[in-house]
Amino acid sequence: MTVIKVSEFRSEISDYANKVAYTGERICVERNNKPLFAIVPIDDMRLLEQLEDQMDLELAKEALKRGKFISFDSLKKELGL
């Protein structure tokens, strides 16, 4: 994975976008030597979202088994929505 400074990313965003899109390289953008964000190929992002959805589904199934759930209307009321 390539690590660059945010100032470098700003000045060469188009080049880095193409590098990620066409080579699949991942880029970590840092500020003050601390990771700030990452640029990843769209396939990586889609996979991450699928994994998150799968984890959410498993947690929801576990909660239903334990009987710990409330209605959507109750949740909205609790949150003041």
N, C-alpha and C positions, 0 to 999 in steps of 0.2 A: 504494500500500500504506500502510495506517495503521500508525504506530509509537506504542506506548504503553509506560508503565513497568509493571513487574511488580506493583507495589502497586495501580495502577489496574485492571489485569486481574483481580487477586484480588477486588477489591470489586465489579466489574461483569462477572463471568465469564458470567453468563446473557445479558446484553445483547450481549456480543461473540460468544458462540456463535451467537446468532440472526442477528447481522449477517453472519457468515461463511456460515452455512447458507442463509440466504434471499437474500442479495445477491451471494454469491460473492466478497466482499472478502477479501483476505489481510491478516493482522495480524501484525506483528513485535512481540514482547514483549522489552523491554530491561531490564537491570539495570546500574546505573552507566554508562549511555550505551553499553552493549555489547549486541548482539543475543544473546538467551538462547534463544529458541525462536520458532516461527511457528505460527500457527493458519491452516490453509488449508481450502478446501472439499474434500469427500470426492472429488470428481471429479479435482481436482489431485493428491491423494495417490495415487489409483488409477493415473493416468497416470505419475506418478513411479515407482511400483512396476513398471509394465509396461516402462518404459525401463530400469530396473535389471535386470529379468529378461532383457530382450533383450541387454543388455551382457554379463551373465553367460553367456548361451548362446553368444554370439560368442567370448568368451574361452575357454570350454570347447572349442568346435570348433577353435580355433587350437591349443590345447594338445594335443588329440588328433592333429591333423595333424603336430605336431612329435614325437609319441610320448612326450610328457612327462606320464605319469600313473602313479598307483599304485592298488592295490586299496583298497577301503574298509577291509578288515580290517587292511592294513598301516598305513593312516592312523590308525586307532583305536589300534593298538599304538604307533605313533610318538608320538601325543598322550597316551598313558597312559590311555586310556579303556576 
